[in-house]
Amino acid sequence: MSRMTILTEAELRKIVTLDLDAVACVENAFRALVTMPVAMPPILRLDIHEHRGEVDVKSAYVPGIDGFAVKISSGFFDNPKLGLPSGGGMMVLLSAKTGVVEAQRFQLQAGLQLEALRLVRPIAEARVWARDAAKAEATAARLRERLGIMVRAEPDAARAAAGADIIVTTTPSTEPLIRAGFVSAGQHITAMGSDAEHKNEIAPAILRLADLYVADSAKQTRRLGELHHAIEAGAMAADAEVTELGQVIAGKKHGRRSAGDITIADLTGTGVQDTAIATLARDRAGAAKTGTIFES
C-alpha cells in the first residue's frame, strides 16, 4: 500500500514559512550541487507561442535525500488580461528508493523576494517598478502594510535602480531592463527571469563590468541565462571561468571582496533547490499532520 499527501498552497504557507530554516535548506542544496554527485537533468521547456505561454519541468536527485521533486511551472503572460495570474504550477515529491509519489503540492508565484532579503539584510527601504504602473503601486502599498518599511513604486527602471544596494529582476523580458548606465559601484544584482534562451533582463556589458559574476548552474547560464547573452554579444568569453553559487556557499570560491564591488547572481532555476524545499515541506506536513492523505 502506498500513501500520498496532497497539500494546498494555504496548507503549505502554514507549515513552510519564509524563515532562516528555509534559507538554510536552499543553501545546503546548492552546496550539495558542487560537492556531491547530484543528478540534475537539463530543464525541459515547452513553448506555446500563440498564447505567449511556456511550461518548464525541473528535477534533481541529491544523494542522501530520500525523495526527489519534479516541478512543473508555467508562465502565460497574457493571463492578466483574462483576470488570471501569469504563473502557476505544481510540484510532486517521489521516493528516491521506490519512485512512489509521496506528496503533491500546488503553487502560485508570489512576490516574496523582499521578505526573503529582510531575513539576511537590514532592508529599510524598497522600490518597485513594473510595466503596469497600477500593479506596482498596489504591490508597494501591500508590502508597506505587511513589512512596515518604506516601499514606493517608481515610474521607470532607471529610477528604481538608482543608488539601490540590491537590485532584483523577476520578469520574462526579452530585452535588457537594467542597462549599464543604471549600475554603480557597490551594487548587487540578482537576475531571476532569464530562464529561457530568448529572455534577457541585464545588459551584457554589465557582466563585463562586474567584479564578481555567480551562476546557480554554469552549464545552464551558458545556455539560457544572462551569461548566454553576454557570450553572444562578445562581452564575455565562451570559455570564461564561472563561479557557481554552491562554490561560494561551500567556501570553495570567494564572494564579495569589498563594499565597492559590483556583483551579479544569475539564477535560472535548479531542480536541486526544488527537491530540497519539497522534502522539507513533506517532513513538516508529516509532523503537523496536515494535508489530504490518499492510500492505494
PyMOL commands that set and color helices and strands:
alter all, ss='L'
color gray80, all
select helices_A, chain A and resi 9-15+20-35+49-51+79-82+113-120+133-147+157-161+180-182+204-209+218-224+226-232+245-249+271-288
alter helices_A, ss='H'
color red, helices_A
select strands_A, chain A and resi 3-7+44-48+53-60+67-76+87-95+101-107+125-128+150-153+166-169+188-191+212-215+243-244+263-266+292-295
alter strands_A, ss='S'
color yellow, strands_A
deselect
rebuild
show_as cartoon
